[in-house]
Amino acid sequence: MFLSHFARTSINKHMAPLLNTEEFKNIVSGRVVFDEPLDCHTSIGVGGKADALVFPKDVKELGRITAYLNSHHIPYCAVGNWTNIIVKDNGYRGVIISLKYMRYFRWNIETDGKVFLYAQAGVKLSDMIALCMKEGFTGMEFCAGIPGSVGGAVKMNAGAYGKEIKDILETITLIDARGHAHEASRDSLRFTYRDLDLPEETVIADALFLLRKNSREEIVKRIREIMNQRKMRHPLEYPNAGSIFKNPKGSPAGEIIEAVGLKGARIGDAEISERHGNFIINLGHAKASDILELIGMVKDKVWREKSISLETEVKIIGD
Ligand SMILES: Cc1cc2nc3c(=O)[nH]c(=O)nc-3n(C[C@H](O)[C@H](O)[C@H](O)COP(=O)(O)OP(=O)(O)OC[C@H]3O[C@@H](n4cnc5c(N)ncnc54)[C@H](O)[C@@H]3O)c2cc1C
C-alpha cells in the first residue's frame, strides 16, 4: 500500500526547538520571511505571526525544506491560497510552507479527446478554469469559483455541484518527511468528503488531472452559470473562509444554522452571514478568537436543539 512509504511520526509541539534562522536561510533559495503576520494572508483576515513563512521555488527545494524541518523536529504546515484556514491569534510556532510560487502547468491532448493536465500545487484553480474556458476542456467546471490552489483542493478533496476533485484526479506527487518524492495514483489514496488522509508531514507537490476536449461554448456557459449562482448565494464582499462546517448527512449545515436562528449572530467583528448560514464573515477587525467563539456557539446550539454534531470543514491552526 502506497501510504506505507510514510512514517507517521509526530512532532511534540510543546518541545519544538527554535528555528536557526541563518542556517534555514542557507537551505532556501526562494523567499523566506520571519515573524510574519498571517492576517494579511488568510482569506478571512485573521491570524497571528508565524515564526517563518517560506516559499519554495520548485519540488527539489520543497523536499530540501521538509527534510531539514523534520530532521530538526520543527513543526511545519503547507498552505496554498489560505482560503480554508483560520490561524489563531497567537500565531504559528514553526514554519509555514507556501506553495504559491510553484505554479507551473502544462497539458497534453490525445487523439481520442482525453486531456492530461499537469499542475504544480501552487496553481490557482481559477487559472485552470480560465484555461479550460480558453481551450475547451471539460470536467473541471464544478471548481469554478472555488478560490483555492491545486494542493489545497486535493488535500481538501474540494467539491461542489455533486463532484469532487478526486473524480478528475489521476496521480499526485507527495513529498515525504525525508524530502523524497513519491507518485501516488488516485486509487491508492484515501479520499473522503472534504479530506484526503495523509500523514501530517506530507506535502502535495503536484497533480495530474484527466479532462476531455469539448465545445467551448458549453463549458463557458456552465462556468458562467456557476459563478453567477455563487455570487448570489455567498457573501463574497466580505473576507471569509468558505464553508465553516461540513454538511452532515441529511441537510446542508447552512440550513441547520438558519433553522436554529443563528444567521446574523455576531461576536466582535465576526458574523454568521445573513446570506448563507455556513459562512462566517469578517466585518473589519474580527479576531480568530471571535470566530472560534462563534463556531463553538453554533456547535452547542445545533447539538442542543437538533442533536446534530457539526464538524468543522475549515482547518484551524496555531496557538
Ligand atoms: C468564497 C469561498 C468559496 C469556497 N467554495 C468552496 C466550495 O464550493 N467547495 C469546496 O470544497 N471548498 C470551497 N472553499 C474552500 C477552499 O477554497 C477549498 O477548500 C480550497 O480547495 C482550499 O485551497 P487552498 O489552496 O486555499 O488551501 P489552504 O486554505 O491553503 O489549505 C487548506 C488545507 O490544505 C492543506 N494544504 C494546502 N496545500 C497543501 C499542500 N500542497 N500539501 C498538503 N497540504 C496542503 C493546508 O495545510 C490546510 O490544511 C471556498 C472558500 C471560499 C473562501
The ligand as an SDF file (V2000), in Angstrom:
LIG
                    3D

 53 58  0  0  0  0  0  0  0  0999 V2000
  -15.6540   32.1210   -1.0520 C   0  0  0  0  0  0  0  0  0  0  0  0
  -15.1990   30.6840   -0.8860 C   0  0  0  0  0  0  0  0  0  0  0  0
  -15.8920   29.6610   -1.5240 C   0  0  0  0  0  0  0  0  0  0  0  0
  -15.4900   28.3340   -1.3510 C   0  0  0  0  0  0  0  0  0  0  0  0
  -16.1920   27.3410   -2.0020 N   0  0  0  0  0  0  0  0  0  0  0  0
  -15.8130   26.0690   -1.8390 C   0  0  0  0  0  0  0  0  0  0  0  0
  -16.5350   25.0090   -2.4880 C   0  0  0  0  0  0  0  0  0  0  0  0
  -17.5070   25.2230   -3.1940 O   0  0  0  0  0  0  0  0  0  0  0  0
  -16.1140   23.7390   -2.2960 N   0  0  0  0  0  0  0  0  0  0  0  0
  -15.0240   23.4450   -1.5260 C   0  0  0  0  0  0  0  0  0  0  0  0
  -14.6800   22.2600   -1.3980 O   0  0  0  0  0  0  0  0  0  0  0  0
  -14.3240   24.4240   -0.9100 N   0  0  0  0  0  0  0  0  0  0  0  0
  -14.6890   25.7120   -1.0470 C   0  0  0  0  0  0  0  0  0  0  0  0
  -13.9770   26.6940   -0.4130 N   0  0  0  0  0  0  0  0  0  0  0  0
  -12.8570   26.3510    0.4770 C   0  0  0  0  0  0  0  0  0  0  0  0
  -11.4740   26.3480   -0.1770 C   0  0  0  0  0  0  0  0  0  0  0  0
  -11.3960   27.2960   -1.2220 O   0  0  0  0  0  0  0  0  0  0  0  0
  -11.1250   24.9720   -0.7170 C   0  0  0  0  0  0  0  0  0  0  0  0
  -11.0950   24.0100    0.3040 O   0  0  0  0  0  0  0  0  0  0  0  0
   -9.7570   25.0020   -1.4090 C   0  0  0  0  0  0  0  0  0  0  0  0
   -9.5670   23.8130   -2.0760 O   0  0  0  0  0  0  0  0  0  0  0  0
   -8.6160   25.2210   -0.4150 C   0  0  0  0  0  0  0  0  0  0  0  0
   -7.4680   25.5050   -1.1600 O   0  0  0  0  0  0  0  0  0  0  0  0
   -6.3190   26.4610   -0.5970 P   0  0  0  0  0  0  0  0  0  0  0  0
   -5.2000   26.4180   -1.5540 O   0  0  0  0  0  0  0  0  0  0  0  0
   -6.8580   27.7980   -0.2700 O   0  0  0  0  0  0  0  0  0  0  0  0
   -5.9590   25.6790    0.7260 O   0  0  0  0  0  0  0  0  0  0  0  0
   -5.4490   26.3040    2.1000 P   0  0  0  0  0  0  0  0  0  0  0  0
   -6.5710   27.0640    2.7390 O   0  0  0  0  0  0  0  0  0  0  0  0
   -4.1760   26.9970    1.8990 O   0  0  0  0  0  0  0  0  0  0  0  0
   -5.2260   24.9590    2.9300 O   0  0  0  0  0  0  0  0  0  0  0  0
   -6.3050   24.1240    3.2520 C   0  0  0  0  0  0  0  0  0  0  0  0
   -5.7580   22.8340    3.8850 C   0  0  0  0  0  0  0  0  0  0  0  0
   -4.9870   22.1350    2.9220 O   0  0  0  0  0  0  0  0  0  0  0  0
   -3.6400   21.9730    3.3760 C   0  0  0  0  0  0  0  0  0  0  0  0
   -2.7830   22.1530    2.2140 N   0  0  0  0  0  0  0  0  0  0  0  0
   -2.7750   23.2030    1.3520 C   0  0  0  0  0  0  0  0  0  0  0  0
   -1.8710   22.9930    0.3890 N   0  0  0  0  0  0  0  0  0  0  0  0
   -1.2830   21.8030    0.6500 C   0  0  0  0  0  0  0  0  0  0  0  0
   -0.2600   21.0410    0.0240 C   0  0  0  0  0  0  0  0  0  0  0  0
    0.3480   21.4600   -1.1010 N   0  0  0  0  0  0  0  0  0  0  0  0
    0.0930   19.8580    0.5750 N   0  0  0  0  0  0  0  0  0  0  0  0
   -0.5140   19.4120    1.7080 C   0  0  0  0  0  0  0  0  0  0  0  0
   -1.4940   20.0870    2.3460 N   0  0  0  0  0  0  0  0  0  0  0  0
   -1.8710   21.2660    1.8180 C   0  0  0  0  0  0  0  0  0  0  0  0
   -3.4360   23.0350    4.4380 C   0  0  0  0  0  0  0  0  0  0  0  0
   -2.4380   22.6590    5.3800 O   0  0  0  0  0  0  0  0  0  0  0  0
   -4.8200   23.0940    5.0690 C   0  0  0  0  0  0  0  0  0  0  0  0
   -4.9720   22.0390    5.9880 O   0  0  0  0  0  0  0  0  0  0  0  0
  -14.3680   28.0320   -0.5600 C   0  0  0  0  0  0  0  0  0  0  0  0
  -13.6600   29.0660    0.0780 C   0  0  0  0  0  0  0  0  0  0  0  0
  -14.0730   30.3750   -0.0850 C   0  0  0  0  0  0  0  0  0  0  0  0
  -13.3030   31.4850    0.6110 C   0  0  0  0  0  0  0  0  0  0  0  0
  1  2  1  0
  2  3  1  0
  2 52  2  0
  3  4  2  0
  4  5  1  0
  4 50  1  0
  5  6  2  0
  6  7  1  0
  6 13  1  0
  7  8  2  0
  7  9  1  0
  9 10  1  0
 10 11  2  0
 10 12  1  0
 12 13  2  0
 13 14  1  0
 14 15  1  0
 14 50  1  0
 15 16  1  0
 16 17  1  0
 16 18  1  0
 18 19  1  0
 18 20  1  0
 20 21  1  0
 20 22  1  0
 22 23  1  0
 23 24  1  0
 24 25  2  0
 24 26  1  0
 24 27  1  0
 27 28  1  0
 28 29  2  0
 28 30  1  0
 28 31  1  0
 31 32  1  0
 32 33  1  0
 33 34  1  0
 33 48  1  0
 34 35  1  0
 35 36  1  0
 35 46  1  0
 36 37  1  0
 36 45  1  0
 37 38  2  0
 38 39  1  0
 39 40  1  0
 39 45  2  0
 40 41  1  0
 40 42  2  0
 42 43  1  0
 43 44  2  0
 44 45  1  0
 46 47  1  0
 46 48  1  0
 48 49  1  0
 50 51  2  0
 51 52  1  0
 52 53  1  0
M  END
$$$$
